[in-house]
Amino acid sequence: MGIYHPKAIFQNAGVGILIFMHVVKAFDKISLLRLAFNGLDDSELEKMAALTELCSYPPGHILCREGEYEEVFYILAEGTASISKTMGEEEGEKILRTAGAGDLIGEMALIQNAPRSATVRTITECTALEMDKSDFETMLAQSPRMALDIIRITLDRMRENDRRMIADLQKANKVLRQLDRNKTEFIDVAAHELRTPITVLKGYANLLNASPEVQNHPALVSVAAGIQNGADRIHAVVNTMLDVTRMDNDELTLRLAPILLKQVILEVISGLQKAASDRSIELIHTIQADTPLAQGDPTMIHKAVYHMTVNAIKYTPNGGRVTVAAEKAQLENGMRGALITVRDTGIGLDPEHHELVFEKFYQAGKAIIHSSGTTSFKGGGAGLGLSIVRGVARAHGGKCWVESPGHDEEKFPGSSFFLFLPVSRAD
């Protein structure tokens, strides 16, 4: 085997020679430099050639490492190399392009005095002309045309990278849209398939509860009640699934009317008061006197406030507090309306989850460690409640969002969920 990364055995201003395994490889430096800098004249190319040296590397060798400060600029004379960038912990490295003979590598880090923005790894055995930072800067100072040529080459590369990245994003978005449609269709089919057997189950549960034989047997009363409660819970999940599909398919029909939000909030709190009390959670409300009427569908807005409140109870530890408030508000675009806020003293939510938490089936934590129960601490669920809140906001021309300093299960920083609804036309 040959020894890699030797200095050129013979060098002058125009020629470099490398010897491997008794095979002589000769490269015309000026011709190679002209491929990279076709705007320079021969005298400038000769000066540049005198400052370069030829080195060779085996496959898999890293010429540039992302994030490192390095002071060598390369022009590939022979072979190919991959340019890759780390996209994230889960995505790993993504290959941006493949470099070949005549390509420049690493010049941006020298121009900007910044760490490498990508990793360059040889794919085949590669030979490269190399120039260090001091010589590179000397050439730039002596030849403005060289500087312009490098700028042109760099801009062309950036445009090509942008073109590839845009194409990749368009492809990924197309796949994501199809996956989202598949998800919605699955929800719709599952909900309709479950609806009939759940209706039958609820009917038989009602018959059992009404039976004198059951009523006279305490153990059977408990069994029948358990069946009834389970059927009711599944029925509620099915209805939630159907709401989501109607919202996603723009099939939600709103029955608009002026809504007194105080009444909606009191109804939601009343229905959840026992669940909150069982966990020693203080469930309170504050409604400002000047809170305007909201123009909307009473049933859908009730569902939105319910899901916001259930979510707050679920992620608040025993002994905490959940506050449901309503007040007059105005958005940045001047739209006037009513703002419903649900604040908790719970575990909080990291900023990267603030948008994702409104997506279908999204769980901020690991579902495997969640307990069961609609309002139990970190209880599991279908992951559709906040998706419904977003759907209600959009259907009413409003807005929903969350604010939280972050997730912390020791200090409990809490979260605040907001639902903005436009004012009634009669207001």
Secondary structure, 3 states (H helix, E strand, C coil): CCCCCCCCCEECCCEEEEEECCEEEEEEHHHHHHHHCCCCCHHHHHHHHHCCEEEEECCCCEEECCCCCCCEEEEEEECCEEEEEECCCCCCEEEEEEECCCCEECHHHHHHCCCCCCEEEECCCEEEEEEEHHHHHHHHHHCHHHHHHHHHHHHHHHHHHHHHHHHHHHHHHHHHHHHHHHHHHHHHHHHHHHHHHHHHHHHHHHHHHHCHHHHCCHHHHHHHHHHHHHHHHHHHHHHHHHHHHHHHCCCCCCCCEEECHHHHHHHHHHHHHHHHHHCCCEEEEEECCCCCCEEECHHHHHHHHHHHHHHHHHCCCCCCEEEEEEEEEECCCCCEEEEEEEEECCCCCCHHHCCHHHCCCCCCCCHHHCECCCCCCCECCCCCHHHHHHHHHHHCCCEEEEECCCCCCCCCCCCEEEEEEEECCCC
